[in-house]
C-alpha cells in the first residue's frame, strides 16, 4: 500500500484515506493486479504492474520500485489522486513560496 511505501522510504506518514480532506481528494478507485512485468523485466529495481479497475472500464499500468511496493496478481490496490497530502488540504505551493523568501 501507499502507507507501506511511505514507511519503507522513511517519508512522513501519509494520512489514511478516510482522514484526508474531502477538498484534497480528486479521484479514487480500486484496481486488481492482473500481471507483473508482462513484457519482461526492463530495469533492475522497477516492475510494471498492470491492473483493471473494479468500478470503471479502465486499465492502469504503473511502474513501481519492487522492493518498496510488493504486490501479486489477484491482489487489490487502492489508488487515489489528491491535490495534496496535507490533512487540512493546504497547498504545498504555500510552503515553497515561504521558503523562497
N, C-alpha and C positions, 0 to 999 in steps of 0.2 A: 504494500500500500504506500501511498504518498507519505504517511506518517512514519512508516518503517524506513523509507528512503531518507527522510529528514533526520531521523535519529542516527542512521548509519553514517551520514556525512558530517554529523556534528552541527547541523544547521539549527537555527532557532526552531522550537517546536511549532508545528502548524496547528491552527485551531481545528477542532473536529468539525465536519460539515454542518452538524446541527447547531454549532456555536458561531458559525460565520454569519456576518451580517447579511441580511436579505439584499441590501443595496450592492454588495460586492459580488454576489453570485450572478454570473452571466448565463451559464448553461451547465446542466449536469446530466449524466447518462450512465447506465450500467453496460459494460461490454464483456462478452465471453471471449476468452482467449482461445483462438482456433489453432493457430500454428505459431511456431517459433523458428525463425531463420528458414523459411520455406525455399529460399533460393540459395541456401548455403551461408555459412558464416563469412562475413567480409572483413570484420575488424576483430581484434583480439578480445576487447572488453565490452563490445557492444553487440546486443542481439536485437533483431527486429521481430516484434510481436504483431500478429495480425488478429484482429478482433472484429466481432459483429455486435452491434447494439441490440439491447433487449427490446426497447420500445420504439426504435426508429429503423428505417431501412437505410442503414449506414454502416460502413466499414471503417475501421481505424487501423492504420499502420503506424507503429510507434517504435522509435529506436531508443533503447534503454541500456544502462550500464548493468550487465547481467549479474554482477555480484551485489549490487545495491537494490535491485528491483527483481526479485525472483518470482517467477510465476510459471505455471504449467498449463498446457492445453486442458480445457474444461473448467478452469477457474474463472471467476468473475472479478472484474476490477471496476471501481467507481472512478469515473473521470469527470473532473469539474474544471470549468474555466471561470476565473474570477478576475475582477479588475484589481484586486489587492488581497493580501492575506492578513491585513490588519483587522483586528476584531471590531474596531469602530468604523471600518470602511473608509478610513482616510487614505488619501493617495500618497504613494511613495514619492511623487513629484515634489510634494511639500518638503519632504526631508532633504532631497537633493538641492532644492533651492536654498535652504538654510545652510547647508554645508558649503555652498559656493561662496558665501559671504565672508 
